[in-house]
């Protein structure tokens, strides 16, 4: 049988990739010799050479005490300003923002949450799409501050309004009396937070302490779906629809999923524009639908794949998720206090 000689590393390392250079993993060094492969042989794990970044990697020895101290200071100032200028009852601007949206909707909670989510989506995805131009105009750090501050303000409104109005609307079904539903809802919610997009872990970049980057992740949760945030949102919505069967929850879930499905296309477009051929290689061995690339043989999981989750960011997310579950009464009390 004729032999086809392939050298994916050489092809990718010789390609001119816009933006920052592609970082190959230790497993995929450019010095690796390319092997001959028959045209009907599936690629092995060794042949699937990583061109993206290792998601969730965290090296304690490389952390700077000064950077984390600065992050803590920035977070404290931002949260204080957020409360004083936006959240504080009777003084914050969020009261007026909610009042305007409620006026537009004639007090209809389904229409109001739709407006809240639409404005958040337009701001969040709109500024993400304008990122190259914005960073060139005012710099990467300043643009991140504008992006993150506005997104946080709008997200707080969405969360609080959802908590306060989750039982509004027309009742459609009630599964809460069925044995095992509570446990299923808990499990789905818990798993959903494991699908956070890896860039969420880069807190120093989120706060603009480190220069923000548009990362091309490839390992960890990205092997299951290259758009894990969408999958996690789908799990979260499914869980909440099982527990809260009314029209408000249906409309909220539809709005959230519409934004995340748009984000799949939007994210592929942005990463493709920056990384070109390298991102096409990542797309070829990943999928949007979870596990699809694995069962089709395009994604070969390493034997020690589980180790890609035994890392501090994922352990932290696990602890925060459990803490958030037990903090539900506190979150509800705080939301009711704001009376949005």
N, C-alpha and C positions, 0 to 999 in steps of 0.2 A: 504494500500500500504506500502511496506517495506520502512523504513526510512534509509537514508545514512547519517552518521555523518561525517562532514568534518571540518578540522581545518587547513586552509592554513597557518595561521600565525605561529602556532606551528611548522609545517613542515619546513617552510622557516627559522625560527629563529634557529631551531636546525641544519639546514644544515651547513656544513662547506664551507663558501664562500671564495674563494681565494681573496687576496687583502684586501681592506678596508671593514669593516663590513657594511652590508646592513642597511640603516637607514629607519625605518618605519615612516610613517607620523603620526601626532597626531590621525588621524582617525583610524589608523591601529595599535594601541598599542598591544603588545603581551598580555596585560591583558584582551583584549576583549574576551568575551565568545563566543565559537563557537556554531552555531545554527545547528539544524537538518534541512536537506533539502531533499525533495523528489527528486528522480533521474530524474524527468522530469520538474523541476522548474529552470527557468533561474536565474542566480545570481543577487542579488540586488546590488545597489551601495555600501551599507555598507559591503556586502560580498566580493566585489572586493577590497581587502585590498592592499594598495600601498606598494610595496617593493622598488620602485625606488625613485629618488629624485624629488623634486618639481621644475619644470622648470620655469625659469624666476623670481624666488623669489629674492627679494632684500630688505634687512633691512638696512635703513639708519643709525640706531643707532649702528649697528655692524661694520660700516665702519671706517677705520682708516685714519685720515688725513695724517699721515706719509706715509702710503702705497700708497695713491693716489698722493701725492707729488712725491714719488719715481717713480711711473708710468709715471707721466708727464715728469720728467727728463729723464727717459729711452726713452720715445717716442720721445722727442726732439733730443736726441743724435742719435737714430736709423734713424730718418728721415733725419737728416743732413748727416750722413754717407752714407745713401742710395743714396742721391743726388750726393754727392761728388765722391763716388767710383763706382756707378752703372749707374745713370741716366744722369749726367751732359754731355751735348753735347760736343763731341771732347775730353773728358777726361774720362768719365765713361765707364766701361767695357761692358755695355749693347749694345753699338754701335757695338763692335766687335762680341758679341754673335749673334746679329741679322744678321750681315754680313755673319757669318759662316753658319747659318741656311738658309739664302737666297741663298747662294752659293750652298748648298746641293740640294735646290729645283729648281735651275736655275731661280730664281726670281718668281716662281709661288706662288701667295699669298695663294691659297688653300692648297698647300703642306706645305708652311711655317707655317701657323697657325696650321696645323695638327702636325708638329714637335714641335711647341711651347707648345701645349696642352699636347702632349704625354710626353714630358720631365717634365712638371709641374706635371702631374699625377704620373709618376714614382717616382719623388722626394717626393711628398706630401704623397701619399699612401704607398710608400716604407718605408719611415721613420716612418710613423704611425704604420706599421706592425712590424717594428724592435724596437718599443718603449720599450718593457720590457727589451730587451738585452741592448739597448742604455742607458737607465736610470740606469741600474745596473753597466754599465761601467763607465759613467761619471757623473751620478746624474741627477735627474729629471729636475732641473732648467737649467743646461748646455745643456741638450738634447733639451729642449724646445727652447732655444735660437738658436741652430743650425737649428731646424725644422722650426721655425717661420721666421727667417731671410732669409733662402733660399727660402721658400714658397713665402714670400713677394716680393723678387726680381723677381722671375719667374712670379708671378701674375701681377706685374706692366708691364712687357714686353707683356704679353698676352693681357691685357686691352688696352694698348697704340696701339699695332699692330692692334687689332680689330677695334678700333676707326678710325685709319688711312686708313684701307683697307676695311671697311664694305661695300662700294659700288663697290668694284672690283668684278671680276668674270662675269659669264654669266647671263644676266637677264632671269628670269624664269616666274615671275608673278608680277603684280602691283595692289595691292588692296587699295592704299592710296587715290585714288579718290572716293572710296565708302563711302557714308555717315555712320558715326558711327564707322568706323574702328579706327580712331585716339583715340576716347574715349575708345574703347575696349582694344586697346594696352596699354593705360595709366592704366586702371583698372587692367589688367593682370600683368603688371609690378609692380604696387603698392602691389597687393596681394602677389606676389612672394617673396617679402622681409619679409613678415610675417612668411614665412616658414624657416627662418634661423634656423640652429641647435642651441639649447639652450646654448651649450658650448661657442658659439661665444660671449655671453653676459659676460662671466667671464673674463673681460679684465685684471684683476690682475694676473690671471693664464696665459693668453695669453702672457703677458709680463714677466712671470716668477717672478713677485713680490711675489705672493703666490705660494706655491708648486703646480705644475700642477697635476691634477687628471684625470683619465678616468672615467667620470661620467655615471651613468645609469639613464637617465631621464625618467619620466613616465607621468607627467601631462602636461597641456597646449597643445601646438601644437602636442605633441607626441601622444595624444589621437586620433588625426586625421590620422597621419602617423608617424611611428617610424623612418622614414627616411625623415624628412621634407625638408632637403636641396635638395634632389633629386626632390621632388614635386615642390619646388620653382624654381629650375633650368628649369624644364619642362615648367612651366608657362612663365618664362623669355624667353626661346627659342621660344615658341609659339608666344608670343607677337612680338618678333623681326623678326620672319619669316613672320608674317602678314605685317610688315612694310617694311622689306627689302627682297624682293623676288629674291635673286640671288644665284648662286652656292657657293659663299664664305660664306654666312650666313647658307646655308644648311650644308656645311662641318664643320663650327664652331659649330653649334648646335649638329651635330652628335658626334663630339669629346667631347663636354661638357657632353652630356647625357651618352655616353659610360663610361666616368669616374665616373659619379654619380651612374649609375646602378651597376658598379663594387663596388662602395662604399657601396651600400646596403648589398651586400654579405660580404664585408670586415668588415664593422662595426658590423654586427651580429656575425661574427666569433670572433672578438676581445673582444666584450662584453661578449659573451658566454664563452670564455676562462677564463675571469676574474671572472665573477659573477655566472657562472654555473646555478644551479637550479633557482636562483632568476631571472636571465634574461630569462630563459625559461618561467617563469610565466608572465613576461612582454610581451614576444612575443605572448603568448597564447591569450592575450586580446588586442593586437594592430595589425596593419597591415602595409604593405608597401604601398599598393594602398590606397589612401586617402578615409576615411569614411567606408572602407570595414568592419572593425571590429565593427563599430557602427551599420551598417545595419544588420550585422549577429548576433547582440546581444551579442557579446563577450566583447564589451566596453560599459559600462553603464555611460553616462555622468552625473555628479552631476547637481543638479538643478541650482546651481550658477556657472556653468562652465565658463560663460563669465568673472567672476572675475579673472580667471587665466591669462587673457590678460590685465587686468587693472592694470598693474605694470610698474614701471619705465623703465625697459629694452624695453618693447614693445612700450611704449610711445616715447622713444628715437629713436627706429628704425623707427617709423612713421614719426617723425620730420626729421630724416636723409634722408629717402626715398623721402620726398617732396623736401628737400633741394637739393638732387642729381638731381632730375628732372629739377629744375630751374638752376642748375649749369652745365647742358649739354653744353652750349656754351663755358663756361670756360674750361671744360674738353677737348672739341674738339680743342680749341686754344692751350692748353698746349701740347696735343698729336701731333698736326701739327708742333709745335715748335721743338719737338724732332726728327721728320722726320724719324721715324723707319719704 
